[in-house]
Amino acid sequence: MKKTELLDRCGAAGEDRLLLAKVLDRAEQAAERNIPAWTDFLSPQQQAQAQDLLRLAGISETAWLRQGGYEGAERNILLFLPDWMEPEMAESPLRCLRASFRPEYALTHRDILGSLMGMGIVREKVGDILVSSESADLIVLDTVAEFLLSSWEGAGRAKLTVTEIPAAHLHIPAVRCEEVRDTVSSLRLDAVCSTGFRMSRGKAADLIAAGHVQVNWRACTKADKLLSAGDTVSARGFGKFQLAEVGGVTKKGRTAIVVKRYV
């Protein structure tokens, strides 16, 4: 199937189409030139779109890796490998940096990202930004690492000291979530969203119909879609939650669920 046909089948348009075309280019580069090739950092939604495209193109999941610098990273690159290369042989194009600052400045993720954008660093070159009380750890592509090490001096009023660190030394903040136990009439998306987002089922249905809800980072406009344990649901302006457990059915015919809301 030709590239344009693949992109059409995925329903890709605008910026998404351009991004997915680049993903295919990297896959072809690894196969044709017999060398590793990689994408820029992709958001979870973009990763899901890319995975669907690669599956449609018949590219095996053994031909590429996700890399984000640490296990559980949200933003990842896709690293495509030639046939002869085993995953453990692949050299990562990622580097880890630490920007240290005095704690009284209390920099936030937004402060760090704004500083990077002000230096002309596009978001696609930077992975997760892990902010703690005295530093921000970043995973970046090798192509921008040296520039940041030599030129990144401050964020807002805070002076930064930027050094390279091993991935094993990253300060990875604990994931904050709250556990909600409830019963629902069914595992329909609108019913579970009512619990997960703390809203009426009708409002949840409207949110879904408007195209604002994603299931496992894929847009879903069907309120009657049945969810399974492990599914992640997100909505613009409302955050995300995971359907962590599906229990038994009560005497009234309702299904017990456990939802983990990320806070």
Order of alpha helices (4+ residues) and beta strands (2+ residues): alpha-alpha-beta-alpha-beta-beta-beta-alpha-beta-beta-alpha-beta-beta-beta-beta-alpha-alpha-beta-beta-beta-beta-beta
